């Protein structure tokens, strides 16, 4: 694993005009300068979750079943 996988730095900018429901978001990678634009907060959060999931180690020995009751469809 490289150092890039252990540390992430971003500049987050949020802007919402008067009467607008959602924030417009720009996310700038502090290392590369790359700027990504998102129309909604949800789009930003989905992107960040995707980026973070890429860094998770894969444990091939772990069971795929969720722990006690998590992920069940019970109401």
C-alpha positions in Angstrom: 0.0 0.0 0.0 1.3 3.4 -0.8 1.1 6.6 1.3 -1.6 7.9 -1.0 -3.8 5.1 0.3 -3.3 6.2 3.9 -4.0 9.9 3.7 -6.5 11.9 1.7 -6.8 15.7 1.7 -9.5 17.7 0.0 -10.7 21.3 -0.1 -14.5 21.3 0.1 -16.5 24.2 -1.1 -20.3 24.5 -0.6 -22.5 27.1 -2.3 -26.3 27.5 -2.1 -28.2 30.4 -3.6 -31.2 31.9 -2.0 -34.2 29.6 -2.4 -32.2 26.6 -3.6 -32.9 23.3 -2.0 -29.5 21.6 -2.4 -25.9 22.8 -1.9 -23.6 22.9 -5.0 -20.4 21.3 -4.1 -16.8 21.3 -5.4 -14.2 19.0 -4.0 -10.6 19.7 -4.8 -7.9 17.0 -4.3 -5.1 18.8 -2.3 -2.5 16.5 -3.8 -3.4 16.6 -7.5 -5.4 19.7 -7.8 -8.2 17.8 -9.5 -11.6 19.5 -9.0 -14.8 17.5 -9.0 -18.3 19.2 -9.0 -21.5 17.8 -7.5 -25.0 19.0 -7.9 -26.2 17.7 -4.6 -24.9 16.7 -1.2 -25.9 13.1 -1.8 -23.8 12.9 -4.9 -20.8 14.2 -2.9 -21.4 11.6 -0.1 -21.7 8.8 -2.6 -18.4 9.8 -4.2 -16.6 9.9 -0.9 -18.0 6.5 0.1 -16.8 5.1 -3.2 -13.3 6.6 -2.6 -13.1 5.2 0.9 -14.4 1.8 -0.1 -11.5 1.5 -2.6 -9.1 1.7 0.4 -10.6 -1.1 2.5 -8.5 -4.2 2.7 -10.2 -7.4 1.4 -10.4 -10.1 4.1 -11.0 -13.3 2.1 -11.4 -15.4 5.3 -14.2 -13.3 6.7 -17.8 -14.5 6.4 -20.0 -12.7 4.0 -23.0 -12.9 6.4 -23.7 -9.7 8.4 -23.4 -9.9 12.2 -26.5 -10.8 14.3 -29.5 -9.3 12.7 -27.7 -6.6 10.7 -29.0 -6.3 7.2 -32.2 -8.3 7.9 -35.4 -7.3 6.4 -37.4 -7.4 9.6 -39.8 -4.5 10.3 
